[in-house]
Amino acid sequence: MPRILLVDDDIAEISAVKRVLARAGLSALLATNASDALASIGQARPDLLVVAAACEGGEALAMARRLADAPEGPGIPLLLLGAALDPPAGAATLPRPIDPATLGDEVRRLLDRAAAPAAEPDRP
């Protein structure tokens, strides 16, 4: 099962997003701040990082940006929930309020895209 890390300090929203993912047959690890998210990433690389753009007044977004910009960064696909003025390169964005069907579709699309290179055989 894919590892999804959900970072949001709004307990009501993080619970709603987790329920949407559960209905889609996915489970998410939860972090309510950037430092907890980094600790979780350090323990095991997630297959998808879902970050609320406004979490911690933008600190979680800044953490996601640093991960995306780092040359040795882990290359974790990123989905931002809500608007961001300067989203990290390659991040997908969903506007608020979050539509459950769109969220499920976007998560599946990002997971499928991330898995595609791993599914291709190595060629000499």
N, CA, C and O atoms as a printed pandas DataFrame, in Angstrom:
     atom_number atom_name residue_name chain_id  residue_number  x_coord  y_coord  z_coord
0              1         N          MET        A               1    0.845   -1.169    0.000
1              2        CA          MET        A               1    0.000    0.000    0.000
2              3         C          MET        A               1    0.898    1.244    0.000
3              4         O          MET        A               1    1.899    1.279    0.716
4              5         N          PRO        A               2    0.554    2.249   -0.786
5              6        CA          PRO        A               2    1.372    3.464   -0.841
6              7         C          PRO        A               2    1.379    4.200    0.498
7              8         O          PRO        A               2    0.388    4.220    1.229
8              9         N          ARG        A               3    2.527    4.802    0.791
9             10        CA          ARG        A               3    2.664    5.640    1.993
10            11         C          ARG        A               3    2.324    7.074    1.619
11            12         O          ARG        A               3    2.989    7.672    0.773
12            13         N          ILE        A               4    1.311    7.618    2.235
13            14        CA          ILE        A               4    0.901    9.002    2.005
14            15         C          ILE        A               4    1.086    9.745    3.321
15            16         O          ILE        A               4    0.574    9.322    4.358
16            17         N          LEU        A               5    1.822   10.861    3.276
17            18        CA          LEU        A               5    2.003   11.696    4.455
18            19         C          LEU        A               5    1.172   12.951    4.274
19            20         O          LEU        A               5    1.374   13.711    3.327
20            21         N          LEU        A               6    0.244   13.164    5.178
21            22        CA          LEU        A               6   -0.679   14.293    5.150
22            23         C          LEU        A               6   -0.261   15.279    6.233
23            24         O          LEU        A               6   -0.208   14.931    7.413
24            25         N          VAL        A               7    0.039   16.527    5.820
25            26        CA          VAL        A               7    0.526   17.539    6.749
26            27         C          VAL        A               7   -0.470   18.694    6.796
27            28         O          VAL        A               7   -0.640   19.425    5.820
28            29         N          ASP        A               8   -1.124   18.846    7.948
29            30        CA          ASP        A               8   -2.110   19.912    8.127
30            31         C          ASP        A               8   -2.324   20.122    9.615
31            32         O          ASP        A               8   -2.409   19.155   10.373
32            33         N          ASP        A               9   -2.414   21.377   10.041
33            34        CA          ASP        A               9   -2.647   21.652   11.458
34            35         C          ASP        A               9   -4.120   21.899   11.773
35            36         O          ASP        A               9   -4.469   22.197   12.915
36            37         N          ASP        A              10   -4.979   21.777   10.773
37            38        CA          ASP        A              10   -6.423   21.909   10.971
38            39         C          ASP        A              10   -6.984   20.506   11.174
39            40         O          ASP        A              10   -7.128   19.744   10.218
40            41         N          ILE        A              11   -7.299   20.168   12.422
41            42        CA          ILE        A              11   -7.719   18.805   12.765
42            43         C          ILE        A              11   -8.973   18.390   12.002
43            44         O          ILE        A              11   -9.069   17.243   11.565
44            45         N          ALA        A              12   -9.929   19.289   11.834
45            46        CA          ALA        A              12  -11.154   18.949   11.099
46            47         C          ALA        A              12  -10.835   18.607    9.651
47            48         O          ALA        A              12  -11.351   17.627    9.113
48            49         N          GLU        A              13   -9.989   19.411    9.020
49            50        CA          GLU        A              13   -9.661   19.151    7.618
50            51         C          GLU        A              13   -8.806   17.903    7.453
51            52         O          GLU        A              13   -9.035   17.116    6.535
52            53         N          ILE        A              14   -7.831   17.713    8.325
53            54        CA          ILE        A              14   -6.962   16.540    8.204
54            55         C          ILE        A              14   -7.802   15.265    8.369
55            56         O          ILE        A              14   -7.548   14.264    7.699
56            57         N          SER        A              15   -8.797   15.301    9.255
57            58        CA          SER        A              15   -9.679   14.146    9.444
58            59         C          SER        A              15  -10.540   13.907    8.207
59            60         O          SER        A              15  -10.729   12.763    7.794
60            61         N          ALA        A              16  -11.062   14.982    7.615
61            62        CA          ALA        A              16  -11.889   14.842    6.415
62            63         C          ALA        A              16  -11.076   14.280    5.252
63            64         O          ALA        A              16  -11.545   13.397    4.533
64            65         N          VAL        A              17   -9.862   14.788    5.067
65            66        CA          VAL        A              17   -9.012   14.299    3.976
66            67         C          VAL        A              17   -8.643   12.839    4.218
67            68         O          VAL        A              17   -8.635   12.038    3.284
68            69         N          LYS        A              18   -8.342   12.492    5.457
69            70        CA          LYS        A              18   -8.010   11.100    5.781
70            71         C          LYS        A              18   -9.184   10.175    5.467
71            72         O          LYS        A              18   -8.980    9.074    4.956
72            73         N          ARG        A              19  -10.421   10.610    5.768
73            74        CA          ARG        A              19  -11.610    9.798    5.459
74            75         C          ARG        A              19  -11.767    9.609    3.947
75            76         O          ARG        A              19  -12.087    8.511    3.490
76            77         N          VAL        A              20  -11.544   10.669    3.177
77            78        CA          VAL        A              20  -11.639   10.565    1.708
78            79         C          VAL        A              20  -10.625    9.545    1.199
79            80         O          VAL        A              20  -10.950    8.709    0.355
80            81         N          LEU        A              21   -9.412    9.615    1.705
81            82        CA          LEU        A              21   -8.377    8.667    1.270
82            83         C          LEU        A              21   -8.734    7.243    1.694
83            84         O          LEU        A              21   -8.508    6.301    0.934
84            85         N          ALA        A              22   -9.286    7.075    2.889
85            86        CA          ALA        A              22   -9.677    5.742    3.357
86            87         C          ALA        A              22  -10.762    5.150    2.460
87            88         O          ALA        A              22  -10.729    3.961    2.142
88            89         N          ARG        A              23  -11.730    5.989    2.051
89            90        CA          ARG        A              23  -12.781    5.509    1.145
90            91         C          ARG        A              23  -12.218    5.091   -0.202
91            92         O          ARG        A              23  -12.803    4.257   -0.892
92            93         N          ALA        A              24  -11.071    5.675   -0.582
93            94        CA          ALA        A              24  -10.416    5.321   -1.839
94            95         C          ALA        A              24   -9.471    4.135   -1.661
95            96         O          ALA        A              24   -8.752    3.764   -2.589
96            97         N          GLY        A              25   -9.476    3.538   -0.456
97            98        CA          GLY        A              25   -8.636    2.371   -0.209
98            99         C          GLY        A              25   -7.197    2.729    0.135
99           100         O          GLY        A              25   -6.303    1.892    0.011
100          101         N          LEU        A              26   -6.965    3.963    0.565
101          102        CA          LEU        A              26   -5.618    4.422    0.893
102          103         C          LEU        A              26   -5.562    4.805    2.366
103          104         O          LEU        A              26   -6.576    5.166    2.963
104          105         N          SER        A              27   -4.384    4.723    2.938
105          106        CA          SER        A              27   -4.234    5.196    4.308
106          107         C          SER        A              27   -3.167    6.274    4.327
107          108         O          SER        A              27   -2.250    6.278    3.506
108          109         N          ALA        A              28   -3.303    7.183    5.274
109          110        CA          ALA        A              28   -2.362    8.296    5.369
110          111         C          ALA        A              28   -1.775    8.375    6.766
111          112         O          ALA        A              28   -2.464    8.155    7.762
112          113         N          LEU        A              29   -0.508    8.688    6.818
113          114        CA          LEU        A              29    0.140    9.045    8.066
114          115         C          LEU        A              29   -0.130   10.528    8.264
115          116         O          LEU        A              29   -0.194   11.281    7.292
116          117         N          LEU        A              30   -0.288   10.949    9.497
117          118        CA          LEU        A              30   -0.637   12.337    9.759
118          119         C          LEU        A              30    0.494   13.054   10.473
119          120         O          LEU        A              30    1.154   12.495   11.348
120          121         N          ALA        A              31    0.706   14.314   10.078
121          122        CA          ALA        A              31    1.630   15.208   10.771
122          123         C          ALA        A              31    0.939   16.553   10.876
123          124         O          ALA        A              31    0.343   17.029    9.909
124          125         N          THR        A              32    1.016   17.163   12.042
125          126        CA          THR        A              32    0.341   18.450   12.232
126          127         C          THR        A              32    1.300   19.632   12.158
127          128         O          THR        A              32    0.894   20.773   12.379
128          129         N          ASN        A              33    2.579   19.368   11.847
129          130        CA          ASN        A              33    3.526   20.460   11.659
130          131         C          ASN        A              33    4.714   19.984   10.822
131          132         O          ASN        A              33    4.880   18.791   10.565
132          133         N          ALA        A              34    5.529   20.947   10.407
133          134        CA          ALA        A              34    6.641   20.643    9.512
134          135         C          ALA        A              34    7.691   19.759   10.174
135          136         O          ALA        A              34    8.237   18.867    9.524
136          137         N          SER        A              35    7.984   19.984   11.450
137          138        CA          SER        A              35    9.019   19.170   12.094
138          139         C          SER        A              35    8.586   17.711   12.234
139          140         O          SER        A              35    9.404   16.804   12.073
140          141         N          ASP        A              36    7.303   17.479   12.533
141          142        CA          ASP        A              36    6.812   16.096   12.579
142          143         C          ASP        A              36    6.851   15.460   11.190
143          144         O          ASP        A              36    7.162   14.277   11.053
144          145         N          ALA        A              37    6.538   16.240   10.173
145          146        CA          ALA        A              37    6.582   15.731    8.794
146          147         C          ALA        A              37    8.007   15.328    8.422
147          148         O          ALA        A              37    8.217   14.261    7.845
148          149         N          LEU        A              38    8.984   16.170    8.746
149          150        CA          LEU        A              38   10.382   15.844    8.432
150          151         C          LEU        A              38   10.841   14.602    9.182
151          152         O          LEU        A              38   11.578   13.783    8.633
152          153         N          ALA        A              39   10.415   14.456   10.424
153          154        CA          ALA        A              39   10.775   13.261   11.194
154          155         C          ALA        A              39   10.187   12.012   10.544
155          156         O          ALA        A              39   10.854   10.982   10.453
156          157         N          SER        A              40    8.941   12.106   10.095
157          158        CA          SER        A              40    8.298   10.973    9.435
158          159         C          SER        A              40    9.004   10.629    8.129
159          160         O          SER        A              40    9.218    9.455    7.826
160          161         N          ILE        A              41    9.366   11.649    7.360
161          162        CA          ILE        A              41   10.081   11.430    6.095
162          163         C          ILE        A              41   11.440   10.791    6.359
163          164         O          ILE        A              41   11.894    9.942    5.591
164          165         N          GLY        A              42   12.090   11.207    7.456
165          166        CA          GLY        A              42   13.380   10.629    7.814
166          167         C          GLY        A              42   13.293    9.160    8.190
167          168         O          GLY        A              42   14.250    8.410    7.993
168          169         N          GLN        A              43   12.159    8.745    8.726
169          170        CA          GLN        A              43   11.971    7.346    9.107
170          171         C          GLN        A              43   11.671    6.474    7.900
171          172         O          GLN        A              43   12.206    5.372    7.779
172          173         N          ALA        A              44   10.822    6.957    7.013
173          174        CA          ALA        A              44   10.454    6.192    5.822
174          175         C          ALA        A              44    9.906    7.159    4.772
175          176         O          ALA        A              44    8.979    7.923    5.041
176          177         N          ARG        A              45   10.482    7.117    3.597
177          178        CA          ARG        A              45   10.087    8.019    2.523
178          179         C          ARG        A              45    8.649    7.723    2.088
179          180         O          ARG        A              45    8.323    6.588    1.740
180          181         N          PRO        A              46    7.785    8.756    2.109
181          182        CA          PRO        A              46    6.412    8.522    1.626
182          183         C          PRO        A              46    6.374    8.497    0.097
183          184         O          PRO        A              46    7.271    9.013   -0.570
184          185         N          ASP        A              47    5.334    7.895   -0.432
185          186        CA          ASP        A              47    5.127    7.872   -1.881
186          187         C          ASP        A              47    4.463    9.153   -2.362
187          188         O          ASP        A              47    4.532    9.490   -3.544
188          189         N          LEU        A              48    3.814    9.872   -1.435
189          190        CA          LEU        A              48    3.130   11.118   -1.758
190          191         C          LEU        A              48    3.075   11.982   -0.514
191          192         O          LEU        A              48    2.789   11.501    0.582
192          193         N          LEU        A              49    3.353   13.273   -0.698
193          194        CA          LEU        A              49    3.273   14.244    0.373
194          195         C          LEU        A              49    2.109   15.178    0.066
195          196         O          LEU        A              49    2.101   15.848   -0.967
196          197         N          VAL        A              50    1.120   15.222    0.968
197          198        CA          VAL        A              50   -0.045   16.097    0.821
198          199         C          VAL        A              50    0.074   17.156    1.910
199          200         O          VAL        A              50    0.039   16.842    3.100
200          201         N          VAL        A              51    0.215   18.425    1.491
201          202        CA          VAL        A              51    0.480   19.508    2.433
202          203         C          VAL        A              51   -0.562   20.604    2.279
203          204         O          VAL        A              51   -0.831   21.072    1.172
204          205         N          ALA        A              52   -1.149   21.011    3.409
205          206        CA          ALA        A              52   -2.034   22.171    3.409
206          207         C          ALA        A              52   -1.150   23.409    3.303
207          208         O          ALA        A              52   -0.252   23.607    4.121
208          209         N          ALA        A              53   -1.404   24.234    2.303
209          210        CA          ALA        A              53   -0.561   25.397    2.045
210          211         C          ALA        A              53   -0.506   26.348    3.234
211          212         O          ALA        A              53    0.508   27.013    3.441
212          213         N          ALA        A              54   -1.576   26.425    4.018
213          214        CA          ALA        A              54   -1.631   27.358    5.139
214          215         C          ALA        A              54   -1.161   26.743    6.461
215          216         O          ALA        A              54   -1.165   27.428    7.484
216          217         N          CYS        A              55   -0.766   25.493    6.463
217          218        CA          CYS        A              55   -0.352   24.818    7.696
218          219         C          CYS        A              55    0.789   25.571    8.370
219          220         O          CYS        A              55    1.789   25.905    7.735
220          221         N          GLU        A              56    0.627   25.832    9.652
221          222        CA          GLU        A              56    1.628   26.535   10.456
222          223         C          GLU        A              56    1.987   27.895    9.865
223          224         O          GLU        A              56    3.143   28.314    9.918
224          225         N          GLY        A              57    1.011   28.572    9.313
225          226        CA          GLY        A              57    1.281   29.884    8.740
226          227         C          GLY        A              57    2.242   29.834    7.562
227          228         O          GLY        A              57    2.939   30.810    7.283
228          229         N          GLY        A              58    2.282   28.696    6.869
229          230        CA          GLY        A              58    3.145   28.539    5.702
230          231         C          GLY        A              58    4.427   27.772    5.968
231          232         O          GLY        A              58    5.189   27.522    5.034
232          233         N          GLU        A              59    4.692   27.391    7.214
233          234        CA          GLU        A              59    5.922   26.649    7.532
234          235         C          GLU        A              59    5.971   25.282    6.848
235          236         O          GLU        A              59    7.030   24.864    6.381
236          237         N          ALA        A              60    4.845   24.590    6.784
237          238        CA          ALA        A              60    4.827   23.284    6.126
238          239         C          ALA        A              60    5.069   23.444    4.623
239          240         O          ALA        A              60    5.734   22.612    4.006
240          241         N          LEU        A              61    4.528   24.511    4.041
241          242        CA          LEU        A              61    4.775   24.798    2.623
242          243         C          LEU        A              61    6.258   25.093    2.404
243          244         O          LEU        A              61    6.843   24.617    1.431
244          245         N          ALA        A              62    6.868   25.866    3.290
245          246        CA          ALA        A              62    8.297   26.160    3.177
246          247         C          ALA        A              62    9.122   24.872    3.268
247          248         O          ALA        A              62   10.105   24.710    2.545
248          249         N          MET        A              63    8.720   23.956    4.157
249          250        CA          MET        A              63    9.401   22.669    4.273
250          251         C          MET        A              63    9.284   21.880    2.972
251          252         O          MET        A              63   10.262   21.296    2.506
252          253         N          ALA        A              64    8.084   21.865    2.386
253          254        CA          ALA        A              64    7.871   21.149    1.123
254          255         C          ALA        A              64    8.709   21.782    0.015
255          256         O          ALA        A              64    9.257   21.075   -0.831
256          257         N          ARG        A              65    8.808   23.099    0.017
257          258        CA          ARG        A              65    9.606   23.816   -0.987
258          259         C          ARG        A              65   11.084   23.448   -0.847
259          260         O          ARG        A              65   11.770   23.217   -1.843
260          261         N          ARG        A              66   11.569   23.396    0.399
261          262        CA          ARG        A              66   12.980   23.024    0.620
262          263         C          ARG        A              66   13.237   21.604    0.134
263          264         O          ARG        A              66   14.272   21.333   -0.475
264          265         N          LEU        A              67   12.309   20.702    0.398
265          266        CA          LEU        A              67   12.470   19.321   -0.078
266          267         C          LEU        A              67   12.510   19.268   -1.603
267          268         O          LEU        A              67   13.334   18.564   -2.187
268          269         N          ALA        A              68   11.608   20.021   -2.245
269          270        CA          ALA        A              68   11.534   20.010   -3.714
270          271         C          ALA        A              68   12.769   20.631   -4.347
271          272         O          ALA        A              68   13.205   20.197   -5.413
272          273         N          ASP        A              69   13.341   21.653   -3.693
273          274        CA          ASP        A              69   14.466   22.387   -4.269
274          275         C          ASP        A              69   15.822   21.776   -3.966
275          276         O          ASP        A              69   16.804   22.106   -4.631
276          277         N          ALA        A              70   15.902   20.901   -2.985
277          278        CA          ALA        A              70   17.195   20.332   -2.598
278          279         C          ALA        A              70   17.726   19.420   -3.699
279          280         O          ALA        A              70   17.006   18.538   -4.167
280          281         N          PRO        A              71   18.993   19.623   -4.125
281          282        CA          PRO        A              71   19.548   18.766   -5.182
282          283         C          PRO        A              71   19.563   17.293   -4.789
283          284         O          PRO        A              71   19.417   16.418   -5.643
284          285         N          GLU        A              72   19.739   17.022   -3.505
285          286        CA          GLU        A              72   19.733   15.635   -3.039
286          287         C          GLU        A              72   18.370   15.244   -2.489
287          288         O          GLU        A              72   18.220   14.196   -1.860
288          289         N          GLY        A              73   17.382   16.089   -2.729
289          290        CA          GLY        A              73   16.021   15.860   -2.224
290          291         C          GLY        A              73   15.470   14.521   -2.650
291          292         O          GLY        A              73   15.906   13.944   -3.646
292          293         N          PRO        A              74   14.508   14.028   -1.890
293          294        CA          PRO        A              74   13.999   12.684   -2.147
294          295         C          PRO        A              74   13.067   12.577   -3.348
295          296         O          PRO        A              74   12.686   11.468   -3.722
296          297         N          GLY        A              75   12.688   13.696   -3.964
297          298        CA          GLY        A              75   11.816   13.621   -5.137
298          299         C          GLY        A              75   10.439   13.073   -4.830
299          300         O          GLY        A              75    9.894   12.291   -5.609
300          301         N          ILE        A              76    9.876   13.468   -3.715
301          302        CA          ILE        A              76    8.559   12.995   -3.311
302          303         C          ILE        A              76    7.494   13.805   -4.047
303          304         O          ILE        A              76    7.530   15.034   -3.997
304          305         N          PRO        A              77    6.547   13.156   -4.728
305          306        CA          PRO        A              77    5.453   13.902   -5.356
306          307         C          PRO        A              77    4.694   14.702   -4.303
307          308         O          PRO        A              77    4.514   14.246   -3.174
308          309         N          LEU        A              78    4.252   15.900   -4.683
309          310        CA          LEU        A              78    3.642   16.821   -3.743
310          311         C          LEU        A              78    2.287   17.295   -4.242
311          312         O          LEU        A              78    2.134   17.687   -5.398
312          313         N          LEU        A              79    1.307   17.250   -3.346
313          314        CA          LEU        A              79   -0.022   17.787   -3.602
314          315         C          LEU        A              79   -0.296   18.853   -2.556
315          316         O          LEU        A              79   -0.310   18.563   -1.360
316          317         N          LEU        A              80   -0.516   20.090   -3.000
317          318        CA          LEU        A              80   -0.849   21.190   -2.101
318          319         C          LEU        A              80   -2.352   21.346   -2.008
319          320         O          LEU        A              80   -3.055   21.317   -3.019
320          321         N          LEU        A              81   -2.836   21.510   -0.798
321          322        CA          LEU        A              81   -4.251   21.775   -0.571
322          323         C          LEU        A              81   -4.394   23.261   -0.288
323          324         O          LEU        A              81   -3.927   23.742    0.744
324          325         N          GLY        A              82   -5.033   23.991   -1.189
325          326        CA          GLY        A              82   -5.191   25.430   -1.041
326          327         C          GLY        A              82   -4.193   26.176   -1.902
327          328         O          GLY        A              82   -3.257   25.595   -2.451
328          329         N          ALA        A              83   -4.414   27.474   -2.007
329          330        CA          ALA        A              83   -3.597   28.319   -2.871
330          331         C          ALA        A              83   -2.262   28.667   -2.217
331          332         O          ALA        A              83   -2.178   28.852   -1.003
332          333         N          ALA        A              84   -1.230   28.750   -3.042
333          334        CA          ALA        A              84    0.094   29.173   -2.605
334          335         C          ALA        A              84    0.647   30.130   -3.653
335          336         O          ALA        A              84    0.536   29.873   -4.852
336          337         N          LEU        A              85    1.241   31.232   -3.203
337          338        CA          LEU        A              85    1.783   32.220   -4.131
338          339         C          LEU        A              85    2.964   31.682   -4.914
339          340         O          LEU        A              85    3.109   31.974   -6.101
340          341         N          ASP        A              86    3.806   30.903   -4.265
341          342        CA          ASP        A              86    5.009   30.377   -4.906
342          343         C          ASP        A              86    5.108   28.880   -4.624
343          344         O          ASP        A              86    5.922   28.450   -3.807
344          345         N          PRO        A              87    4.271   28.081   -5.309
345          346        CA          PRO        A              87    4.292   26.640   -5.013
346          347         C          PRO        A              87    5.610   26.008   -5.459
347          348         O          PRO        A              87    6.244   26.488   -6.399
348          349         N          PRO        A              88    6.016   24.949   -4.796
349          350        CA          PRO        A              88    7.230   24.237   -5.211
350          351         C          PRO        A              88    7.102   23.728   -6.642
351          352         O          PRO        A              88    6.008   23.401   -7.102
352          353         N          ALA        A              89    8.224   23.666   -7.331
353          354        CA          ALA        A              89    8.246   23.178   -8.708
354          355         C          ALA        A              89    7.657   21.771   -8.770
355          356         O          ALA        A              89    8.002   20.906   -7.965
356          357         N          GLY        A              90    6.773   21.557   -9.725
357          358        CA          GLY        A              90    6.193   20.241   -9.948
358          359         C          GLY        A              90    5.043   19.874   -9.030
359          360         O          GLY        A              90    4.484   18.785   -9.158
360          361         N          ALA        A              91    4.675   20.749   -8.108
361          362        CA          ALA        A              91    3.591   20.436   -7.176
362          363         C          ALA        A              91    2.237   20.543   -7.865
363          364         O          ALA        A              91    2.003   21.456   -8.656
364          365         N          ALA        A              92    1.363   19.617   -7.562
365          366        CA          ALA        A              92   -0.037   19.704   -7.991
366          367         C          ALA        A              92   -0.772   20.485   -6.899
367          368         O          ALA        A              92   -0.395   20.431   -5.729
368          369         N          THR        A              93   -1.814   21.203   -7.287
369          370        CA          THR        A              93   -2.553   22.028   -6.329
370          371         C          THR        A              93   -4.040   21.783   -6.468
371          372         O          THR        A              93   -4.566   21.693   -7.578
372          373         N          LEU        A              94   -4.720   21.675   -5.325
373          374        CA          LEU        A              94   -6.180   21.593   -5.295
374          375         C          LEU        A              94   -6.708   22.794   -4.529
375          376         O          LEU        A              94   -6.280   23.049   -3.403
376          377         N          PRO        A              95   -7.635   23.536   -5.129
377          378        CA          PRO        A              95   -8.194   24.695   -4.417
378          379         C          PRO        A              95   -9.114   24.247   -3.291
379          380         O          PRO        A              95   -9.670   23.149   -3.314
380          381         N          ARG        A              96   -9.258   25.129   -2.301
381          382        CA          ARG        A              96  -10.217   24.898   -1.233
382          383         C          ARG        A              96  -11.511   25.585   -1.569
383          384         O          ARG        A              96  -11.471   26.613   -2.245
384          385         N          PRO        A              97  -12.651   25.097   -1.150
385          386        CA          PRO        A              97  -12.828   23.861   -0.395
386          387         C          PRO        A              97  -12.508   22.640   -1.259
387          388         O          PRO        A              97  -12.716   22.645   -2.472
388          389         N          ILE        A              98  -12.005   21.610   -0.611
389          390        CA          ILE        A              98  -11.570   20.406   -1.304
390          391         C          ILE        A              98  -12.774   19.575   -1.712
391          392         O          ILE        A              98  -13.635   19.256   -0.891
392          393         N          ASP        A              99  -12.820   19.228   -2.993
393          394        CA          ASP        A              99  -13.849   18.331   -3.501
394          395         C          ASP        A              99  -13.346   16.896   -3.298
395          396         O          ASP        A              99  -12.291   16.542   -3.824
396          397         N          PRO        A             100  -14.069   16.072   -2.553
397          398        CA          PRO        A             100  -13.594   14.712   -2.261
398          399         C          PRO        A             100  -13.276   13.885   -3.509
399          400         O          PRO        A             100  -12.260   13.191   -3.536
400          401         N          ALA        A             101  -14.109   13.943   -4.529
401          402        CA          ALA        A             101  -13.859   13.149   -5.737
402          403         C          ALA        A             101  -12.585   13.617   -6.433
403          404         O          ALA        A             101  -11.782   12.800   -6.884
404          405         N          THR        A             102  -12.406   14.918   -6.519
405          406        CA          THR        A             102  -11.211   15.464   -7.159
406          407         C          THR        A             102   -9.965   15.102   -6.363
407          408         O          THR        A             102   -8.933   14.769   -6.944
408          409         N          LEU        A             103  -10.053   15.164   -5.043
409          410        CA          LEU        A             103   -8.923   14.790   -4.199
410          411         C          LEU        A             103   -8.534   13.335   -4.450
411          412         O          LEU        A             103   -7.360   13.036   -4.671
412          413         N          GLY        A             104   -9.503   12.440   -4.418
413          414        CA          GLY        A             104   -9.203   11.026   -4.660
414          415         C          GLY        A             104   -8.590   10.790   -6.023
415          416         O          GLY        A             104   -7.634   10.025   -6.152
416          417         N          ASP        A             105   -9.135   11.444   -7.050
417          418        CA          ASP        A             105   -8.602   11.297   -8.408
418          419         C          ASP        A             105   -7.169   11.815   -8.510
419          420         O          ASP        A             105   -6.310   11.179   -9.121
420          421         N          GLU        A             106   -6.924   12.974   -7.907
421          422        CA          GLU        A             106   -5.589   13.581   -7.986
422          423         C          GLU        A             106   -4.551   12.760   -7.230
423          424         O          GLU        A             106   -3.422   12.608   -7.698
424          425         N          VAL        A             107   -4.917   12.235   -6.082
425          426        CA          VAL        A             107   -4.002   11.384   -5.325
426          427         C          VAL        A             107   -3.655   10.138   -6.142
427          428         O          VAL        A             107   -2.485    9.769   -6.239
428          429         N          ARG        A             108   -4.653    9.496   -6.723
429          430        CA          ARG        A             108   -4.401    8.302   -7.550
430          431         C          ARG        A             108   -3.514    8.638   -8.749
431          432         O          ARG        A             108   -2.608    7.876   -9.088
432          433         N          ARG        A             109   -3.776    9.783   -9.392
433          434        CA          ARG        A             109   -2.983   10.204  -10.555
434          435         C          ARG        A             109   -1.516   10.397  -10.156
435          436         O          ARG        A             109   -0.616    9.937  -10.858
436          437         N          LEU        A             110   -1.280   11.066   -9.049
437          438        CA          LEU        A             110    0.091   11.310   -8.607
438          439         C          LEU        A             110    0.790   10.018   -8.194
439          440         O          LEU        A             110    1.972    9.830   -8.484
440          441         N          LEU        A             111    0.071    9.136   -7.523
441          442        CA          LEU        A             111    0.667    7.847   -7.150
442          443         C          LEU        A             111    0.979    6.999   -8.380
443          444         O          LEU        A             111    2.032    6.366   -8.452
444          445         N          ASP        A             112    0.060    6.989   -9.348
445          446        CA          ASP        A             112    0.299    6.236  -10.583
446          447         C          ASP        A             112    1.495    6.792  -11.344
447          448         O          ASP        A             112    2.318    6.036  -11.859
448          449         N          ARG        A             113    1.586    8.114  -11.412
449          450        CA          ARG        A             113    2.700    8.753  -12.130
450          451         C          ARG        A             113    4.027    8.450  -11.437
451          452         O          ARG        A             113    5.033    8.206  -12.102
452          453         N          ALA        A             114    4.032    8.466  -10.105
453          454        CA          ALA        A             114    5.260    8.175   -9.360
454          455         C          ALA        A             114    5.678    6.721   -9.515
455          456         O          ALA        A             114    6.871    6.418   -9.522
456          457         N          ALA        A             115    4.713    5.823   -9.638
457          458        CA          ALA        A             115    5.011    4.394   -9.761
458          459         C          ALA        A             115    5.425    4.010  -11.168
459          460         O          ALA        A             115    6.097    2.995  -11.350
460          461         N          ALA        A             116    5.040    4.797  -12.176
461          462        CA          ALA        A             116    5.307    4.437  -13.569
462          463         C          ALA        A             116    6.786    4.222  -13.859
463          464         O          ALA        A             116    7.119    3.208  -14.472
464          465         N          PRO        A             117    7.705    5.116  -13.456
465          466        CA          PRO        A             117    9.115    4.863  -13.761
466          467         C          PRO        A             117    9.640    3.599  -13.095
467          468         O          PRO        A             117   10.483    2.905  -13.664
468          469         N          ALA        A             118    9.150    3.291  -11.892
469          470        CA          ALA        A             118    9.605    2.096  -11.197
470          471         C          ALA        A             118    9.111    0.830  -11.883
471          472         O          ALA        A             118    9.724   -0.229  -11.744
472          473         N          ALA        A             119    8.023    0.927  -12.613
473          474        CA          ALA        A             119    7.449   -0.246  -13.274
474          475         C          ALA        A             119    8.162   -0.573  -14.574
475          476         O          ALA        A             119    8.056   -1.692  -15.074
476          477         N          GLU        A             120    8.891    0.396  -15.129
477          478        CA          GLU        A             120    9.576    0.147  -16.405
478          479         C          GLU        A             120   10.852   -0.656  -16.142
479          480         O          GLU        A             120   11.594   -0.359  -15.206
480          481         N          PRO        A             121   11.104   -1.673  -16.968
481          482        CA          PRO        A             121   12.321   -2.473  -16.763
482          483         C          PRO        A             121   13.565   -1.678  -17.161
483          484         O          PRO        A             121   13.527   -0.806  -18.030
484          485         N          ASP        A             122   14.669   -2.017  -16.487
485          486        CA          ASP        A             122   15.942   -1.388  -16.860
486          487         C          ASP        A             122   16.381   -1.900  -18.218
487          488         O          ASP        A             122   16.248   -3.083  -18.532
488          489         N          ARG        A             123   16.899   -0.995  -19.004
489          490        CA          ARG        A             123   17.385   -1.374  -20.331
490          491         C          ARG        A             123   18.879   -1.173  -20.400
491          492         O          ARG        A             123   19.402   -0.201  -19.854
492          493         N          PRO        A             124   19.579   -2.086  -21.069
493          494        CA          PRO        A             124   21.051   -1.965  -21.150
494          495         C          PRO        A             124   21.477   -0.814  -22.029
495          496         O          PRO        A             124   22.673   -0.578  -22.200
